[in-house]
Amino acid sequence: MIVFPLWHGHDLKYMDDYKLIGIYSTEEAAKAAQRRASEQPGFRDHLDGFFMEAYEVDKDHWTEGFVTE
């Protein structure tokens, strides 16, 4: 199964701010959610902050370790 998480992000002075808008069963549903969110305060001022990518459910997407600096 493929799902479509819709995120919005923008840069703040000292950090990045990311919000998960929702996870949708179709790309069309995610695009509809983006249109709805685009009318809301804050989001409408940062329309370029929306991003979406298809994800396969029940699959590892991060397959390596990490390092904290």
DSSP file (Angstrom, degrees, kcal/mol; ACC not computed):
  #  RESIDUE AA STRUCTURE BP1 BP2  ACC     N-H-->O    O-->H-N    N-H-->O    O-->H-N    TCO  KAPPA ALPHA  PHI   PSI    X-CA   Y-CA   Z-CA
    1    1 A M              0   0    0      0, 0.0    56,-3.0     0, 0.0     2,-0.4   0.000 360.0 360.0 360.0 139.5    0.0    0.0    0.0
    2    2 A I  E     -A   56   0A   0     54,-0.2     2,-0.3    23,-0.2    54,-0.2  -0.910 360.0-172.9-109.4 136.2    1.2    3.5   -0.8
    3    3 A V  E     -A   55   0A   0     52,-3.0    52,-2.9    -2,-0.4    22,-0.2  -0.844  18.3-135.9-123.9 165.4    0.3    6.6    1.3
    4    4 A F  E     -B   24   0B   0     20,-2.9    20,-1.7    -2,-0.3     2,-0.2  -0.832  14.1-162.2-128.1  91.6    0.9   10.3    0.7
    5    5 A P  E     -B   23   0B   0      0, 0.0    48,-0.9     0, 0.0     2,-0.5  -0.546   9.6-151.9 -70.8 136.2    2.1   12.3    3.7
    6    6 A L  E     +BC  22  52B   0     16,-3.0    15,-2.5    -2,-0.2    16,-1.3  -0.958  19.1 179.0-112.3 121.7    1.6   16.0    3.2
    7    7 A W  E     -BC  20  51B   0     44,-3.0    44,-2.3    -2,-0.5     2,-0.4  -0.785  18.0-156.9-116.9 159.3    4.0   18.3    5.1
    8    8 A H  E     +BC  19  50B   0     11,-2.1    11,-2.9    -2,-0.3     2,-0.3  -0.994  20.0 171.1-134.0 133.7    4.6   22.0    5.3
    9    9 A G  E     +B   18   0B   0     40,-2.0     2,-0.3    -2,-0.4     9,-0.2  -0.987   8.4 167.7-140.3 151.2    7.9   23.5    6.3
   10   10 A H  E     -B   17   0B   0      7,-1.9     7,-2.7    -2,-0.3     2,-0.4  -0.980  37.8 -98.4-155.9 159.4    9.5   26.9    6.5
   11   11 A D  E     -B   16   0B   0     -2,-0.3     5,-0.2     5,-0.2     2,-0.2  -0.632  30.8-166.6 -83.9 130.0   12.7   28.4    8.0
   12   12 A L        -     0   0    0      3,-3.3     3,-0.1    -2,-0.4     5,-0.0  -0.550  44.0 -89.7 -99.6 176.2   12.5   30.2   11.3
   13   13 A K  S    S+     0   0    0      1,-0.2     3,-0.1    -2,-0.2    -2,-0.0   0.895 120.8  11.9 -57.4 -44.1   15.3   32.3   12.6
   14   14 A Y  S    S+     0   0    0      1,-0.1     2,-0.3     2,-0.0    -1,-0.2   0.344 131.3  16.8-119.1   6.1   17.2   29.5   14.4
   15   15 A M  S    S-     0   0    0     -3,-0.1    -3,-3.3    -5,-0.0     2,-0.3  -0.981  75.5 -96.8-164.1 169.5   15.5   26.4   13.2
   16   16 A D  E     -B   11   0B   0     -2,-0.3     2,-0.5    -5,-0.2    -5,-0.2  -0.771  30.2-147.3 -95.3 146.0   13.2   24.8   10.6
   17   17 A D  E     +B   10   0B   0     -7,-2.7    -7,-1.9    -2,-0.3     2,-0.4  -0.958  19.3 179.6-118.4 114.4    9.5   24.4   11.4
   18   18 A Y  E     -B    9   0B   0     -2,-0.5     2,-0.4    -9,-0.2    -9,-0.2  -0.939   6.7-170.9-118.9 137.7    7.8   21.3    9.9
   19   19 A K  E     -B    8   0B   0    -11,-2.9   -11,-2.1    -2,-0.4     2,-0.8  -0.993  20.8-137.8-127.5 130.1    4.2   20.4   10.3
   20   20 A L  E     -B    7   0B   0     -2,-0.4   -13,-0.2   -13,-0.2     3,-0.1  -0.794  18.1-173.3 -83.6 111.7    2.6   17.1    9.2
   21   21 A I  E     -     0   0B   0    -15,-2.5     2,-0.3    -2,-0.8    -1,-0.2   0.916  56.5 -62.6 -72.5 -44.0   -0.7   18.2    7.7
   22   22 A G  E     -B    6   0B   0    -16,-1.3   -16,-3.0    -3,-0.1     2,-0.5  -0.948  39.8-103.3 172.9 171.8   -2.0   14.6    7.2
   23   23 A I  E     -B    5   0B   0     -2,-0.3     2,-0.3   -18,-0.2    -3,-0.0  -0.986  39.6-165.3-120.6 125.2   -1.4   11.2    5.6
   24   24 A Y  E     -B    4   0B   0    -20,-1.7   -20,-2.9    -2,-0.5     6,-0.0  -0.793  28.3-135.4-120.7 152.5   -3.7   10.4    2.7
   25   25 A S  S    S+     0   0    0     -2,-0.3     2,-0.3   -22,-0.2   -23,-0.2   0.665  90.9  31.2 -80.7 -17.1   -4.6    7.3    0.7
   26   26 A T  S  > S-     0   0    0    -22,-0.1     4,-1.8     1,-0.1     5,-0.1  -0.967  74.9-123.9-138.6 156.0   -4.3    9.0   -2.7
   27   27 A E  H  > S+     0   0    0     -2,-0.3     4,-2.5     1,-0.2     5,-0.2   0.871 113.9  56.9 -63.2 -36.9   -2.2   11.8   -4.2
   28   28 A E  H  > S+     0   0    0      1,-0.2     4,-2.1     2,-0.2    -1,-0.2   0.899 105.6  49.6 -62.6 -41.1   -5.5   13.5   -5.2
   29   29 A A  H  > S+     0   0    0      2,-0.2     4,-2.0     1,-0.2    -1,-0.2   0.888 110.8  50.1 -65.9 -38.7   -6.7   13.5   -1.5
   30   30 A A  H  X S+     0   0    0     -4,-1.8     4,-2.2     2,-0.2    -2,-0.2   0.902 110.1  50.1 -65.7 -41.0   -3.3   15.0   -0.4
   31   31 A K  H  X S+     0   0    0     -4,-2.5     4,-2.1     2,-0.2    -2,-0.2   0.878 109.2  51.8 -65.0 -37.1   -3.5   17.7   -3.1
   32   32 A A  H  X S+     0   0    0     -4,-2.1     4,-2.1     2,-0.2    -1,-0.2   0.901 109.1  50.4 -64.6 -40.6   -7.1   18.6   -2.0
   33   33 A A  H  X S+     0   0    0     -4,-2.0     4,-2.8     1,-0.2     5,-0.2   0.888 108.3  53.1 -63.9 -38.5   -5.8   18.9    1.6
   34   34 A Q  H  X S+     0   0    0     -4,-2.2     4,-2.4     1,-0.2    -2,-0.2   0.912 107.5  51.0 -63.0 -41.7   -3.0   21.2    0.4
   35   35 A R  H  < S+     0   0    0     -4,-2.1     4,-0.4     2,-0.2    -2,-0.2   0.916 112.2  47.0 -61.8 -42.0   -5.6   23.4   -1.3
   36   36 A R  H >< S+     0   0    0     -4,-2.1     3,-1.2     1,-0.2     4,-0.2   0.938 113.9  46.4 -64.5 -46.6   -7.6   23.6    1.9
   37   37 A A  H >< S+     0   0    0     -4,-2.8     3,-2.2     1,-0.3     7,-0.2   0.844 100.7  68.4 -65.4 -33.0   -4.6   24.3    4.0
   38   38 A S  T 3< S+     0   0    0     -4,-2.4    -1,-0.3     1,-0.3    -2,-0.2   0.671  95.8  55.9 -61.5 -16.7   -3.4   27.0    1.5
   39   39 A E  T <  S+     0   0    0     -3,-1.2    -1,-0.3    -4,-0.4    -2,-0.2   0.523  91.3  95.1 -90.9  -7.2   -6.3   29.1    2.5
   40   40 A Q  S <> S-     0   0    0     -3,-2.2     4,-2.5    -4,-0.2     5,-0.3  -0.519  88.9 -88.1 -89.4 152.6   -5.4   29.1    6.2
   41   41 A P  T  4 S+     0   0    0      0, 0.0     2,-1.6     0, 0.0    -1,-0.1  -0.229 111.7  13.5 -54.4 143.7   -3.4   31.8    8.0
   42   42 A G  T >4 S+     0   0    0      1,-0.2     3,-0.7    -3,-0.1     4,-0.5  -0.409 121.3  64.0  86.2 -60.0    0.3   31.2    7.9
   43   43 A F  G >4 S+     0   0    0     -2,-1.6     3,-1.6     1,-0.2     6,-0.2   0.906  97.3  55.9 -61.6 -41.7    0.1   28.6    5.2
   44   44 A R  G 3< S+     0   0    0     -4,-2.5     3,-0.4     1,-0.3    -1,-0.2   0.730 105.7  53.0 -66.3 -19.2   -1.2   31.0    2.7
   45   45 A D  G <  S+     0   0    0     -3,-0.7    -1,-0.3    -5,-0.3    -2,-0.2   0.538 116.2  38.8 -88.8  -7.5    1.9   33.2    3.3
   46   46 A H    X   +     0   0    0     -3,-1.6     3,-1.9    -4,-0.5    -1,-0.2  -0.412  65.6 152.9-138.1  57.5    4.3   30.3    2.7
   47   47 A L  G >  S+     0   0    0     -3,-0.4     3,-0.9     1,-0.3    -1,-0.1   0.744  70.2  63.5 -64.1 -24.1    2.7   28.4   -0.2
   48   48 A D  G 3  S+     0   0    0      1,-0.2    -1,-0.3    -3,-0.1    -2,-0.0   0.492  85.7  78.0 -79.3  -0.8    6.1   27.1   -1.4
   49   49 A G  G <   +     0   0    0     -3,-1.9   -40,-2.0    -6,-0.2     2,-0.2   0.529  67.9 103.9 -86.2  -5.8    6.5   25.2    1.9
   50   50 A F  E <   +C    8   0B   0     -3,-0.9     2,-0.3   -42,-0.2   -42,-0.2  -0.544  43.5 168.9 -78.7 139.5    4.2   22.3    1.0
   51   51 A F  E     -C    7   0B   0    -44,-2.3   -44,-3.0    -2,-0.2     2,-0.3  -0.990  10.5-178.4-150.7 149.0    5.8   19.0    0.1
   52   52 A M  E     +C    6   0B   0     -2,-0.3     2,-0.3   -46,-0.2   -46,-0.2  -0.991   1.5 179.8-144.8 144.1    4.5   15.4   -0.4
   53   53 A E        -     0   0    0    -48,-0.9     2,-0.1    -2,-0.3   -50,-0.1  -0.984  33.1-110.7-147.9 138.2    6.1   12.1   -1.3
   54   54 A A        -     0   0    0     -2,-0.3     2,-0.4   -50,-0.2   -50,-0.2  -0.452  34.5-165.9 -68.0 137.3    4.6    8.7   -1.8
   55   55 A Y  E     -A    3   0A   0    -52,-2.9   -52,-3.0    -2,-0.1     2,-0.5  -0.989  17.4-133.1-127.9 136.3    5.6    6.2    0.9
   56   56 A E  E >   -A    2   0A   0     -2,-0.4     3,-0.6   -54,-0.2   -54,-0.2  -0.745  28.3-127.0 -85.0 131.3    5.2    2.5    0.9
   57   57 A V  T 3  S+     0   0    0    -56,-3.0     3,-0.1    -2,-0.5    -1,-0.0  -0.456  87.6  22.7 -77.0 149.9    3.6    1.1    4.1
   58   58 A D  T 3  S+     0   0    0      1,-0.2     2,-0.4    -2,-0.1    -1,-0.2   0.819  98.9 112.7  63.9  34.5    5.4   -1.7    6.0
   59   59 A K  S <  S-     0   0    0     -3,-0.6     2,-0.4     0, 0.0    -1,-0.2  -0.998  72.3-115.7-134.8 138.5    8.8   -0.9    4.5
   60   60 A D        +     0   0    0     -2,-0.4     3,-0.1     1,-0.2    -4,-0.0  -0.588  30.3 176.9 -71.2 128.3   11.9    0.5    6.2
   61   61 A H  S    S+     0   0    0     -2,-0.4     2,-0.6     1,-0.2    -1,-0.2   0.620  72.7  53.7-107.1 -19.9   12.7    3.9    4.7
   62   62 A W        +     0   0    0      1,-0.1    -1,-0.2     0, 0.0     0, 0.0  -0.942  62.6 165.8-114.3 106.9   15.6    4.7    6.9
   63   63 A T        +     0   0    0     -2,-0.6     2,-0.3    -3,-0.1    -1,-0.1   0.343  52.1  62.0-109.2   5.8   18.0    1.8    6.5
   64   64 A E  S    S-     0   0    0      1,-0.2     0, 0.0     0, 0.0     0, 0.0  -0.831  81.1-106.3-125.5 165.8   21.2    3.2    8.0
   65   65 A G        -     0   0    0     -2,-0.3     2,-0.3     1,-0.1    -1,-0.2   0.152  34.6-127.4 -71.2-163.9   22.3    4.4   11.4
   66   66 A F        -     0   0    0      2,-0.0     2,-0.4     0, 0.0    -1,-0.1  -0.969   5.0-142.1-148.0 162.6   22.8    8.1   12.3
   67   67 A V        -     0   0    0     -2,-0.3     2,-0.5     0, 0.0     0, 0.0  -0.992  12.5-145.1-127.4 134.2   25.4   10.4   13.9
   68   68 A T              0   0    0     -2,-0.4    -2,-0.0     1,-0.1     0, 0.0  -0.877 360.0 360.0 -99.3 128.7   24.7   13.3   16.2
   69   69 A E              0   0    0     -2,-0.5    -1,-0.1     0, 0.0     0, 0.0   0.391 360.0 360.0-108.7 360.0   27.0   16.2   15.8
